[in-house]
Every structure is written in structure tokens, then in C-alpha cells.
Amino acid sequence: MRLRSRPWLWGPVVAQMAAIFGLSSIPDLQTLPGGISDKSGHSIGYAILGAVLLRALAGGRLGGVTWRRATAAVALATLYGVSDEAHQSFVPGRSPSLHDLAADAVGASAAAAIGLGIAAARRWGILDISSRPQKRG
């Protein structure tokens, strides 16, 4: 399989969106597995979504990470957060929350900032992934 094929790039995005949708469909969810709080769960889930969106938008290449793509990843993740909050209004025991949406945006923004930082470190020569040990054989 080509590493830059559409399923390879966008499959993780769809999987993370499905995971978020699934968790949002659980009625009266008080805490997440492992005792993770609601706001932490939102931030973590949307950080993952922001990261996989940035990866897909960058074509799976660290060199493809730009401010524009990072901003698009945050915007798309936050828009999905809006749809998730609307979805929760139909789930018994759940309700939409601007605080949850803020946590979603913070998580996606953190992931985009980390992605931009890693891409900048690579461009500046701080992070050199090309100097892998050669196979001997």
C-alpha cells in the first residue's frame, strides 16, 4: 500500500471521528474510562483529531505541515466539535456545552502547535530524521 494513499491519510481521521461520536452517544456519561474528566477527555480526543487532521492535510509529510494547514486542522476539528455538541442534545442525559467546545478547540490547537513546532525543528535542523542507521547486510 502506498503510504500516502487516501485511506492511509484519512482513515485515522474517520476512525477518531467515529470514536468521538461513539463516546458522545453514551447516555449519562459521567467519567471516561480511567477516571478521565469530561474536559480532559474532550481536550485529549480533539488533540488526537487535530493531529490526524493535520497529518492528512499535510499529505503525511512533515514538510507539508504549514500554518495554513494547521489552522485548517483546528478549524475542521472545532467544526466537528460543534456538530458533536449538537449531537449530544439528542442523547439522554447529555447536553451541548460551550465549555466542552472550548476544550475541543484547545485540544486541537495544542496538537496543531506541537505539529508546527516539530516541523519547524526539522526545518531548522534541530530534528534530523534522515540520519537513521544504515542497514548492513
C-alpha positions in Angstrom: 0.0 0.0 0.0 1.3 3.5 -0.9 1.9 5.4 2.4 0.3 8.5 1.0 -2.9 6.8 -0.2 -6.3 8.4 0.8 -7.3 5.6 3.2 -3.8 5.8 4.9 -4.2 9.5 5.3 -7.9 9.9 6.0 -8.7 6.6 7.7 -7.3 7.7 11.1 -9.4 10.9 10.8 -12.6 8.9 10.2 -11.7 6.5 13.0 -11.2 9.3 15.5 -14.4 11.0 14.5 -16.2 7.7 14.9 -14.7 7.2 18.4 -15.8 10.7 19.4 -19.3 10.1 18.0 -19.5 6.7 19.9 -18.5 8.2 23.2 -20.9 11.1 22.7 -23.7 8.6 22.1 -23.4 7.1 25.6 -26.2 8.4 27.8 -25.4 10.0 31.2 -21.6 9.5 30.7 -20.1 11.0 33.9 -16.4 10.0 33.6 -14.4 8.3 30.8 -12.5 5.1 31.2 -9.5 5.5 33.5 -11.3 8.3 35.5 -10.5 11.0 32.9 -12.6 14.1 33.5 -15.0 15.4 30.9 -13.0 18.4 29.9 -9.7 16.4 29.8 -11.5 13.8 27.6 -12.6 16.5 25.2 -9.1 18.0 25.0 -7.4 14.7 24.5 -10.0 13.4 21.9 -9.8 16.6 19.9 -6.0 16.8 20.2 -5.9 13.4 18.6 -8.4 14.6 15.9 -6.4 17.7 15.3 -3.2 15.7 14.9 -4.6 13.2 12.5 -6.3 16.0 10.5 -3.0 17.9 10.3 -1.3 14.7 9.2 -3.9 14.1 6.4 -3.9 17.7 5.3 -0.1 17.7 5.1 -0.1 14.6 2.9 1.5 12.5 5.5 4.7 14.6 5.2 6.3 16.6 8.0 7.5 19.0 5.3 3.8 19.5 4.4 2.9 21.0 7.8 2.2 24.7 7.4 0.4 27.4 9.3 -2.4 27.3 6.8 -2.8 23.5 7.2 -2.6 23.7 10.9 -5.2 26.4 11.0 -7.4 24.3 8.7 -7.0 21.3 11.0 -8.0 23.3 14.1 -11.0 24.8 12.2 -12.2 21.4 11.0 -11.8 19.8 14.4 -13.6 22.6 16.0 -16.4 22.4 13.5 -16.7 18.7 14.2 -16.9 19.7 17.9 -19.9 21.9 17.1 -21.6 19.0 15.3 -20.7 16.8 18.3 -22.3 19.2 20.8 -25.4 19.3 18.6 -25.5 15.5 18.5 -25.3 15.4 22.3 -28.5 17.4 22.5 -30.3 14.3 21.3 -28.7 11.9 23.7 -30.5 11.3 27.0 -28.6 12.8 30.0 -26.3 14.8 27.7 -26.4 18.4 26.7 -24.4 20.8 24.5 -21.8 22.9 26.3 -19.7 25.8 25.2 -17.2 24.8 27.8 -16.9 21.4 26.1 -16.5 23.1 22.7 -13.7 25.3 24.2 -11.9 22.2 25.4 -12.3 20.7 21.9 -10.7 23.8 20.4 -7.9 23.9 23.0 -7.0 20.2 22.3 -7.0 20.7 18.5 -4.9 23.9 18.9 -2.4 22.2 21.1 -1.9 19.4 18.6 -1.5 21.8 15.7 1.0 23.8 17.7 3.0 20.7 18.5 2.9 19.7 14.9 4.1 23.1 13.8 6.9 23.0 16.4 8.1 19.6 15.2 8.0 20.7 11.6 10.0 23.9 12.4 12.5 22.0 14.4 13.1 19.7 11.4 13.4 22.6 9.0 15.9 24.3 11.3 18.0 21.1 11.6 17.2 20.6 15.2 15.3 17.4 14.5 17.1 15.4 11.8 15.2 12.2 11.0 17.3 11.5 7.9 20.3 10.3 9.8 18.9 6.8 10.6 21.4 3.9 11.0 22.2 2.2 7.7 21.3 -1.5 7.4 24.2 -3.8 7.0 23.8 -6.8 5.0 
